[in-house]
Amino acid sequence: KRSQQFRNSNALVRTDSWDLGLSKTGFIREAGRCLVMQAEVEKRPVILVMLDAPGTQHRLRDAEMIRRWLMQQAEKQLPAAKPPAA
């Protein structure tokens, strides 16, 4: 009858900036520090697989850099606004 709180150790999951379907961090000797995630960026599904990060925080920074790049690419593909009719 007590309330129990849990805190996810994955910072990407804790933020509202990602529309995540799945995210898993891990480490194995052959691949180093890894991050695998499925998300939606600018209404497009993406799957990211990052291997051999030099540190735990690098995985998160790399994912954020990729997300920003994907968002910039989506903005470039938007059709130019038409001028108002006279």
C-alpha positions in Angstrom: 0.0 0.0 0.0 3.0 2.2 -0.3 3.9 4.3 -3.3 7.2 3.2 -5.1 9.1 5.5 -7.4 11.6 4.3 -10.1 14.1 6.4 -11.9 15.4 5.3 -15.3 19.2 5.4 -15.6 18.9 6.2 -19.4 18.9 10.0 -19.7 17.3 9.9 -23.1 14.3 8.1 -21.7 13.9 10.6 -18.8 13.7 13.6 -21.2 10.6 14.7 -23.1 12.7 15.7 -26.2 12.6 12.2 -27.7 9.7 10.2 -29.0 11.1 6.9 -28.1 9.7 3.5 -28.9 12.7 1.6 -27.6 16.1 2.4 -26.1 18.8 0.1 -24.7 22.3 1.0 -23.5 24.9 -1.6 -22.8 28.5 -2.7 -22.9 30.3 -5.7 -24.3 34.1 -6.0 -24.7 33.8 -6.5 -28.5 31.6 -3.4 -29.2 32.3 -1.1 -26.2 29.6 1.2 -24.8 26.6 0.9 -27.1 23.2 2.5 -27.6 20.4 1.0 -29.7 17.2 3.0 -30.1 14.0 3.3 -32.2 12.4 6.7 -32.2 10.4 9.1 -34.3 12.1 12.3 -35.4 10.1 14.9 -37.3 7.4 12.3 -37.8 9.8 9.8 -39.4 10.8 6.5 -37.8 14.5 6.1 -37.2 16.7 3.4 -35.8 20.1 4.4 -34.3 22.8 1.9 -33.5 26.0 3.4 -31.9 28.9 1.3 -31.0 32.2 1.9 -29.1 31.5 5.2 -27.4 34.5 6.5 -25.5 32.3 7.2 -22.4 28.8 6.8 -21.1 27.8 10.4 -21.8 29.2 10.3 -25.4 26.4 7.9 -26.4 23.8 10.5 -25.3 25.6 13.4 -26.9 26.0 11.5 -30.2 22.3 10.6 -30.2 21.4 14.3 -29.6 23.7 15.4 -32.4 22.1 12.9 -34.8 18.6 14.0 -33.8 19.5 17.6 -34.4 21.0 16.7 -37.8 17.9 14.8 -38.7 15.7 17.7 -37.7 17.8 20.1 -39.8 17.6 17.8 -42.8 13.8 17.6 -42.4 13.6 21.5 -42.3 15.6 21.7 -45.6 13.1 19.4 -47.3 10.1 21.5 -46.4 8.5 23.1 -49.5 9.1 26.8 -49.7 6.1 28.9 -48.6 4.2 30.3 -51.5 3.8 34.1 -51.5 0.3 35.4 -50.8 -2.0 35.8 -53.8 -2.4 39.4 -54.9 
